[in-house]
Amino acid sequence: MSWLRFVSVCLTVEEGQPLWPQIQGALAAHGEPLRWAITRATTTNGVRQLTIEAVVLHPTLTA
């Protein structure tokens, strides 16, 4: 049985690398993403960070 779960992930963007695979990897660690959105983007000392909120399908959670 699978369960829906809300996650919020802070991703440090790797410069020079495609963004989509970075987002996929960050979300896949929590389950299969169903819906997601970038809810915050910041740059501090040249480091870009994104906050991504998502609903994921997690197959191993129990009720």
C-alpha positions as CSV (number, residue, x, y, z in Angstrom):
1,M,0.0,0.0,0.0
2,S,1.2,3.5,-0.8
3,W,0.6,6.7,1.2
4,L,0.6,10.4,0.3
5,R,3.1,12.5,2.1
6,F,3.9,16.3,2.1
7,V,7.6,17.2,2.0
8,S,9.6,20.4,1.9
9,V,13.1,20.1,0.5
10,C,15.9,22.7,0.5
11,L,18.1,22.2,-2.6
12,T,21.4,23.8,-3.1
13,V,21.7,24.3,-6.9
14,E,24.8,22.9,-8.5
15,E,25.9,25.6,-11.0
16,G,26.5,24.5,-14.5
17,Q,24.3,21.4,-14.1
18,P,20.7,21.0,-15.5
19,L,18.1,22.0,-12.8
20,W,15.5,19.4,-13.6
21,P,17.6,16.3,-12.7
22,Q,18.6,18.0,-9.5
23,I,15.0,18.6,-8.5
24,Q,14.0,15.0,-9.5
25,G,16.8,13.6,-7.4
26,A,15.9,15.6,-4.3
27,L,12.3,14.6,-4.5
28,A,12.9,11.0,-5.4
29,A,14.6,10.5,-2.1
30,H,11.2,10.9,-0.5
31,G,9.0,9.0,-2.9
32,E,7.4,9.4,-6.2
33,P,6.5,13.1,-6.7
34,L,2.9,13.7,-7.8
35,R,2.8,17.5,-7.5
36,W,5.6,20.0,-6.7
37,A,6.4,23.7,-6.7
38,I,9.4,25.9,-6.1
39,T,8.2,28.1,-3.2
40,R,11.3,30.0,-2.5
41,A,14.6,30.9,-4.3
42,T,17.5,32.6,-2.6
43,T,21.1,33.5,-3.3
44,T,23.6,33.9,-0.5
45,N,27.2,34.6,-1.2
46,G,26.7,33.3,-4.8
47,V,25.1,30.0,-3.6
48,R,21.6,29.5,-5.0
49,Q,19.1,27.6,-2.9
50,L,15.5,26.5,-3.8
51,T,12.8,25.4,-1.4
52,I,10.6,22.8,-3.1
53,E,7.3,21.6,-1.6
54,A,5.8,18.5,-2.9
55,V,3.2,15.8,-2.4
56,V,4.9,12.4,-2.9
57,L,3.6,8.8,-3.1
58,H,5.6,6.9,-0.5
59,P,5.2,3.1,-0.8
60,T,6.6,2.1,2.6
61,L,4.8,4.3,5.1
62,T,2.1,2.6,7.3
63,A,-1.0,4.0,8.7
